[in-house]
Amino acid sequence: RSLVVVHFWAPWAPQCTQMNEVMGALAKEHTQVSFVKLEAEAVPEVSEKYGISSVPTFLFFKNAQQVDRLDGAHAPELTKKVQHHASSSCVPPASTAGVKEDLTLRLQRLISAAPCMLFMKGSPKEPRCGFSKQMVEILNKHGIAFSSFDIFSDEEVRQGLKTYSNWPTYPQLYVAGELIGGLDIVKELEASGELDTVCPKAQKLEDRLKMLINKAPVMLFMKGSKQMAKCGFSKQIIEILNSTGIDYETFDILEDEEVRQGLKTYSNWPTYPQLYVKGELVGGLDIVKELKESGELLPVLKGEN
């Protein structure tokens, strides 16, 4: 097995338990990859050697050499990195021109991944430099909606973006795919009152939840996706819904901690999965099973009840 993924975790951190579930699912999908868990505080010398300052942190090794890193509980990014490195083990090296072109396309995709993208050191919850921390504080103070990318997690992006944007330092803020600048520029925009007009405002959580609940006539909030449920309850409810022939959409609550916690309070329903029809909560797996047994499930899904 040429690729080894090491998860530095802690038993007291719920986000680590969540990512262990994700890693377990990836292990089933990528049998050629070795997945290892290390309790960070139990191996302080190893953690110090690799600069582990927070959990979860994932290190990627090929032929005993570290090739990549991911800090934080980012299930989609972990999946993408595993797929990338697992597949690259079997792919012959591309030409230099091809590599440059691929990096440019990747940078363009990252820059445009959200209306407002911040490339920073660390994450918004755990900035790893003073400038990044100040940038996050300013954006949060103004209620600006932004996504972020930890440049420590990918050296290729870290170096490539400097050349691509012709901007030598971090953090870097992009809006609608265009570079705004670094901390000094953002401070100037704040002082002039222009920051609020340049950057998109964050949507209130309640409004966002309402939008998600009403995204489709039948919406299922679950762990994982239709193709890969990441808990037994989600898998069972998917099987039941599939048997009805009714179209439905899903939302993976493992990919968005804000939605995961917020929906519990909003719906006053503490567990997942949660099924909604026309914006109204039907319930979880037990309720769906009862409706199926009583013959009421199909009318409920069609909005007839």
Buried (B, 14 or more C-beta within 10 A) or exposed (E): EBBBBBBBBBEEBEBBBBBBBBBEBBBEEBEEBBBEBBBBBEBEEBBEEBEBBBBBBBBBBBEEEEBBBBBBBBBEBBBEBBBEBBEBEEEEEEEEEEEEEEBEEBBEEBBEEBBBBBBBBBBBEBBBBEBBBBBBEBBEEBEBBBEBBBBBBBEBBBEBBBEBBEBEEBBBBBBBEEBBBBBEBBBEBBEEEEBEEBBBEBEEBEEBBEEBBEEBBBBBBBBBBBEBBBBEBBBBBBEBBEEBEBEBEBBBBBBBBEBBEBBBEBBEBEEBBBBBBBEEBBBBBEBBBEBBEEEEBBEBBBEEE
